[in-house]
Amino acid sequence: MKTRVRIQLSLMMFLEFFIWGAWYSAIAVYMSSNGMKSLTHWPFTMNAIAAIIAPFFVGLIADRYFATQKVLGTLHILGAVFMFIAPSLTGNAVLFILCLLAYNICYMPTMSLANTLAFHQMTQQEKQFPAIRVFGTIGWIIAGLTISFVLVLFVQKDVQPEATALPLYLTAGASLLLGLYSFSLPHTPPPAAGKKVSVRTIMGVDAFRRLGSRSFYVFLASSMLICIPLAVYYNYTQLFLENSEFTNIAATQTIGQASEMIFMLLMPLFFRRLGVKWMLAVGMLAWVIRYSLFAAAAPDTITWMILAGIALHGICYDFFFVTGQIYMDKKASLEIRGQAQGLMILVTYGVGMLIGAQIAGELYNSFLKDGGELSLAQWQHFWWVPACFAGGVLLFFTLAFNEKIK
């Protein structure tokens, strides 16, 4: 791969995840500060709905009729428009949430489109892709640091930048930038042009049937179930940090992405020693420990415990999701590998996160009935719920998954 192309793709990945991190790590605080405290789970629900819709858009339209870089650019420009409009709709919660749905429908397909564009330029994907994808994680980290240490210069004293519309405008600006930049990326013709594509293929039905085994079904069920406590983390860590009087909320959460980078590099070492089953199990165990640390830390705001819980994101994400992607790739034959990866995205970021966001919202609102915001004692009880749930999923998976794959 030419150096110029590598730089182009790295910048694309940086902006792709900068955009997601800029709004995703601040939206709950923004809504809470603008009269929508009981509705903060809805943006994450909209994100999950869009994740379910995205494979149909990509598979039925983008992959068949249009050059990838043009679809990528168009969707990001449309997304910029919706995100720019969103702050003006905060007076009407329904319109605000629907606007975020429209934005997410534009954004979520771009994740697979960006991967498709990158893979098209590579000759050794397993070696070249990680070095480019890591810029996405860097982008998310820089987004959080920008919110906490740059946008803070443009707000009044004692006002959290996450509580203002600035992160949303930052998202819109970055989305517009990537949209325009995308048209300069290497030409990538539609990969499925002229091929017959069915809804069954896009949903991964064929892959589901061909990969079918007891342990495979256990893995899919566990993947969906573990996304329920994951939704709790993404949605309510922001508010927990705010109630715990952390001042740099977005920047604090980037500790998780920093650890993700570290454990991504260490994964080959652990993989050789543990294998698929215990890599997945360690990932789920890390989620149990993370929520237990949050619960134990809540009453007295024990800072190191909270930061340690956030830092465990690297193990939570890499050991489960990345290992899961490797497991799917090893299980699938060449002709259904794309379907298999699409099936995992549909089950996790789609169905699992959709259910998780709704359950998380109901859980939070059940505590919210006692007052305007959760007390630190209530946060302790709140975090024990996802800790116990993740522990149950871990127990189920450990006992029921018996496939031997190295």
Steps between C-alpha positions, in 0.01 A plus 500: 500500500634844406582740782259761360212254506589386852490861621166557325343194660644578844350851490167352388496264800605781735209721393254209487540424869569859607145571379348214700694578817418872487127453555477151649701585811310825570138457390366370834638797692366740236150352515505488880587870508223588254193352667528145360656319796259204478552461124878467478477136390321591177800621296667165570179326397500698175862401443406132539200531266730658242746211546218261407404708196858560379569151355190526280606839365857390438412160358205597284612844376856613579669170416322468164459836331740772620871547556576456870680831550205693350244330727729558799530870419130552433390331821741701715384828345135407563592398853665836557174673408294293744748542786520875440120524519466282812585762769225730369246225578576453870171670589318203346641171627328289233636706211845511659513121533363447148766735366764287673343194338533663159862584580578144609337353190750710304797416722477128576537378139822703471678269744481201267554723196823635650618143565406396146691793352807422711501126426470569126840673507678227696687190395565368853194594703601322823826698514400832345151558641584515877762771436234710326204412725692612809466859375127461559563438870737798505224707340253406775760593765575835337127575482465452876808709574377774266167521682658516844800722432415705190124552503521588870667824389176605328255448788427692816688421817368196692310377190590158362554515121310169479194684633503736200431448131868546412579123476209461257624787286850350518352173371320682217816685398715185500231313307490770233880495480512122454214518251690739277829317554345166403465606137881521481550142623613225261229383261326191636238350266188338650621155612174318423424665164313258277464238774172373636456613858212386721367606839595152628862564404510844660346378827747212513230231493711275277802547726285428806386168353839392367691587816237345723627305799413500868803708597441742212146566619631545855751754369233699312264497799782609733604775259149642493453471878836659592403806294225574754747604775718658228212738421486593869868599489478711185187680614547562871872523568478863387231582755675299772818702448301823504329408829839397638624854423753408234582812301640355175239237421574437132875498557466262796312250286783494243702299753292208377605556139866538604488160671326361192806592294735335751307174525457487123878476474515237776220284356722264296692407818184430700336322208779242479472426871122507550329410173156620391284380790707647781573821312124553474451401863771739625333777299166437671667468842652845447147639460397346832805655669442840333144537628597363842771767524246769406259371765765478771633846414167681476410590865834663577608589144817291516675644195750222433225239490299702250805558280595132523149404390527726197849368421359146484324599178805376307454145629120519481500605137810333354474164674133456418418687180832466315534136609140446393577636154799267475284207614243577231772528237653166600161329497385637166603381156631760256168558322303579817757693704339833415159368599640363825650836603178676402303256712712579805454876452125449464480288816724723715489867400151452358273270700711478817561872535138578412371277781776619731428870448134453584571289809765748613250784465236318702756416769623858529151646502393259775764663725424847365151492652648580839636838392640723231824303471647184647677527832837329531337229712248440221781478247647218706178298472472595132843361406450170682223412253719489183778338706273211598353477150847480340594238759200292397595522132858401588379194693267395217772536238771323702279199566335473159778590251722198433640556151875455467637773273846646535 
